Amino acid sequence: MGAITGAWQWLTTAANWAGEKGVWHRLAEHVWLSALCLVLSSLIALPVALWLGHLGKGGALAVNLSNVGRAVPTFAVLVLLTLSPLGTQGDWPTIIALVLFAVPPLLTNAYLGMREADRDVIEAARGMGMSGPQLLLRVEIPLAYPLIMTGLRSATVQVVATATLAALAGGGGLGRIITAGFGNYDTAQVVAGALLVAVLALTVEGVLVLAERFLDPMRGRRRAARTGSRTASGTSPGAGPGASRAAPTSATVP
């Protein structure tokens, strides 16, 4: 309890929040670094996953190759990059390590979302005369949206938590508060820094959950499908089987 009390006192001290070494500045560095890595990871992983999922070819190989990256410790990659010529290029060792860390969940979930989309709906849309790009943008991606967002949430939380390692390579972020605490043998500061990282990760997770709900392109249809399913489960036997299937069928038309 002494460490928690000390951390609370550290966090409630106004001087620890001001200046270039203060919490606000370190928080801004952390958020900027995490956001940059996620944007770069998404630009690499999502187009590849969506296109391979649309084609239905080569995705398994891409997913397996990306999953190899999960077996490589991010810290080890960061150390190797820091000792390489890139070590003199500012935050680039950290950025590359975090991008490699974030690509697998983005690629895997987006590809699986595309391949697990309802094939009947896709074939119906193709039968309506939709072109390949129209099918991808208007049908397949909306159907794959839940798994795509799951991958994005997973990658985001992982990157926000792992970006703390940037401090070990001389970078900024909330990790600098933790490393400074270790350097000063200040347990309260170390715990305070860890709490800040945990709160940031949980906050980002919550924001993404809300964004996933409100940005879902098929939110109305999914709600209608759930309502129809509940209505169908409560339909009396005399109502006939057609009534129980009406709502889900209408909800799946693209």
C-alpha distance (Angstrom), angle and dihedral (degrees) to the residues before:
residue distance angle dihedral
M1 . . .
G2 3.79 . .
A3 3.81 91.3 .
I4 3.82 91.8 49.2
T5 3.80 91.6 48.8
G6 3.78 90.7 47.9
A7 3.81 90.9 48.5
W8 3.80 90.5 51.4
Q9 3.80 90.7 51.2
W10 3.80 90.0 48.8
L11 3.80 92.0 49.9
T12 3.79 93.4 47.7
T13 3.80 93.4 51.5
A14 3.80 107.1 102.4
A15 3.82 93.4 -151.0
N16 3.82 90.6 64.5
W17 3.80 91.0 61.2
A18 3.80 99.0 51.2
G19 3.79 132.9 77.1
E20 3.79 133.2 23.0
K21 3.79 91.7 -54.9
G22 3.79 93.8 44.5
V23 3.79 128.3 108.9
W24 3.80 96.4 -103.5
H25 3.79 93.4 53.7
R26 3.82 92.8 44.7
L27 3.80 90.6 46.5
A28 3.81 91.4 53.1
E29 3.82 90.0 49.7
H30 3.80 90.8 49.2
V31 3.79 94.6 49.0
W32 3.80 93.0 45.7
L33 3.82 93.1 49.3
S34 3.81 92.7 46.6
A35 3.81 93.2 46.7
L36 3.80 92.6 48.9
C37 3.80 92.3 50.5
L38 3.80 92.1 47.9
V39 3.80 92.9 49.6
L40 3.80 91.5 50.3
S41 3.81 91.8 45.6
S42 3.80 91.7 49.6
L43 3.81 92.1 48.9
I44 3.81 88.9 53.5
A45 3.80 102.1 39.0
L46 3.79 108.2 32.4
P47 3.83 100.8 54.6
V48 3.81 90.2 47.7
A49 3.81 93.7 46.6
L50 3.80 95.2 45.0
W51 3.78 94.4 47.1
L52 3.80 94.7 45.6
G53 3.79 89.6 46.0
H54 3.79 89.7 51.2
L55 3.80 92.3 49.5
G56 3.80 94.1 40.2
K57 3.80 90.6 -141.1
G58 3.79 133.0 109.3
G59 3.79 93.9 3.4
A60 3.79 96.4 115.7
L61 3.80 91.1 54.6
A62 3.81 92.1 47.7
V63 3.80 92.1 48.9
N64 3.80 92.7 48.5
L65 3.78 91.8 48.7
S66 3.79 91.8 48.8
N67 3.79 91.4 48.5
V68 3.79 89.3 58.2
G69 3.78 85.4 71.0
R70 3.79 90.2 62.6
A71 3.79 89.7 63.6
V72 3.81 92.3 57.2
P73 3.83 113.3 82.8
T74 3.79 111.3 -120.2
F75 3.80 90.8 -140.7
A76 3.82 91.2 56.1
V77 3.82 91.1 50.7
L78 3.80 90.1 47.9
V79 3.80 92.3 51.5
L80 3.80 93.0 48.6
L81 3.79 92.5 48.2
T82 3.80 91.5 47.0
L83 3.81 90.7 53.4
S84 3.81 91.1 48.1
P85 3.83 124.6 79.7
L86 3.82 87.0 -88.3
G87 3.80 87.7 69.1
T88 3.80 89.1 82.9
Q89 3.81 93.1 53.0
G90 3.80 100.2 85.8
D91 3.80 115.6 -118.8
W92 3.80 96.1 -7.1
P93 3.83 95.6 104.8
T94 3.81 89.4 54.8
I95 3.80 93.2 43.6
I96 3.81 93.3 51.3
A97 3.81 92.7 46.2
L98 3.81 92.8 49.5
V99 3.80 93.1 45.2
L100 3.81 90.2 53.1
F101 3.80 88.0 48.4
A102 3.82 94.3 50.6
V103 3.81 99.9 44.3
P104 3.86 98.5 74.3
P105 3.84 98.8 60.0
L106 3.80 91.6 42.4
L107 3.79 94.2 48.6
T108 3.80 96.6 41.4
N109 3.80 97.4 47.6
A110 3.80 95.2 42.9
Y111 3.80 92.3 49.8
L112 3.82 93.3 46.3
G113 3.80 89.9 47.7
M114 3.78 90.6 54.5
R115 3.79 94.4 46.7
E116 3.82 94.2 45.6
A117 3.79 94.4 51.1
D118 3.79 113.8 122.0
R119 3.81 104.5 -83.3
D120 3.82 92.6 -159.3
V121 3.79 90.7 59.1
I122 3.80 91.4 47.0
E123 3.80 92.6 49.5
A124 3.80 90.2 47.7
A125 3.81 90.2 52.6
R126 3.80 90.5 48.0
G127 3.78 89.2 50.1
M128 3.81 88.9 54.8
G129 3.81 88.0 63.0
M130 3.81 100.9 -101.6
S131 3.78 115.5 161.5
G132 3.80 122.7 -128.8
P133 3.82 95.7 -95.7
Q134 3.82 91.5 44.4
L135 3.79 90.2 50.5
L136 3.80 91.0 49.5
L137 3.80 96.9 47.0
R138 3.80 101.8 35.1
V139 3.81 103.1 34.3
E140 3.81 116.9 12.7
I141 3.80 99.7 43.4
P142 3.84 93.9 46.3
L143 3.81 89.4 49.7
A144 3.81 91.2 47.5
Y145 3.82 93.0 44.4
P146 3.85 97.5 103.3
L147 3.81 93.8 54.8
I148 3.81 92.2 41.3
M149 3.79 89.7 55.0
T150 3.80 91.3 45.5
G151 3.78 89.0 57.0
L152 3.80 91.3 46.2
R153 3.80 92.3 50.8
S154 3.78 91.9 47.8
A155 3.79 93.1 48.4
T156 3.81 92.7 45.5
V157 3.79 95.7 52.1
Q158 3.79 91.3 45.1
V159 3.79 92.7 50.1
V160 3.81 94.0 46.2
A161 3.80 90.5 51.4
T162 3.80 95.8 41.9
A163 3.82 94.8 45.1
T164 3.79 84.6 78.6
L165 3.82 85.9 80.4
A166 3.80 89.4 68.3
A167 3.78 88.2 84.2
L168 3.82 90.2 64.2
A169 3.81 88.9 60.3
G170 3.79 93.4 47.6
G171 3.80 94.5 -95.7
G172 3.77 129.5 132.9
G173 3.76 133.1 -108.8
L174 3.77 135.8 91.1
G175 3.78 89.9 -51.3
R176 3.81 87.9 76.5
I177 3.79 88.9 66.1
I178 3.80 90.1 54.7
T179 3.80 95.4 45.6
A180 3.81 90.4 46.7
G181 3.80 88.6 52.8
F182 3.79 91.1 52.3
G183 3.80 90.4 47.6
N184 3.80 91.4 52.0
Y185 3.82 93.8 40.4
D186 3.79 86.1 -121.2
T187 3.81 107.0 150.4
A188 3.80 92.1 -179.0
Q189 3.81 91.3 58.5
V190 3.82 91.7 47.4
V191 3.81 91.3 52.0
A192 3.81 91.1 44.7
G193 3.79 91.2 53.0
A194 3.80 91.6 48.4
L195 3.80 90.5 49.9
L196 3.79 91.0 51.1
V197 3.80 91.3 53.1
A198 3.81 91.5 47.6
V199 3.81 93.0 49.1
L200 3.80 91.3 47.7
A201 3.82 92.0 50.5
L202 3.81 92.3 48.5
T203 3.80 91.6 46.6
V204 3.79 92.1 51.0
E205 3.80 90.0 47.9
G206 3.81 90.7 52.4
V207 3.80 93.1 47.9
L208 3.80 91.2 50.5
V209 3.81 92.1 49.1
L210 3.80 89.7 54.5
A211 3.80 91.6 44.4
E212 3.79 90.4 50.7
R213 3.79 90.9 55.0
F214 3.78 97.9 45.5
L215 3.81 98.1 39.5
D216 3.79 96.3 47.0
P217 3.85 104.8 126.1
M218 3.81 89.5 -151.4
R219 3.78 97.8 41.6
G220 3.79 93.9 120.7
R221 3.77 93.4 47.0
R222 3.79 93.5 47.2
R223 3.81 89.7 50.7
A224 3.79 90.3 48.2
A225 3.79 90.4 49.4
R226 3.81 91.7 51.5
T227 3.81 91.1 47.1
G228 3.78 91.0 48.2
S229 3.77 91.0 48.5
R230 3.80 91.9 52.6
T231 3.81 90.3 46.4
A232 3.79 91.0 49.5
S233 3.79 92.4 50.1
G234 3.81 89.3 54.7
T235 3.81 95.9 45.0
S236 3.77 114.6 119.6
P237 3.82 117.4 -118.2
G238 3.80 90.6 -112.5
A239 3.77 92.3 61.1
G240 3.77 91.0 76.4
P241 3.79 130.6 -124.6
G242 3.80 93.9 -88.1
A243 3.81 92.5 69.5
S244 3.79 93.1 54.3
R245 3.80 92.3 53.6
A246 3.81 98.8 43.2
A247 3.78 100.1 83.7
P248 3.84 99.0 45.5
T249 3.79 91.3 46.7
S250 3.79 93.9 53.3
A251 3.78 90.1 46.8
T252 3.78 94.2 59.7
V253 3.79 98.4 53.7
P254 3.82 107.2 110.4
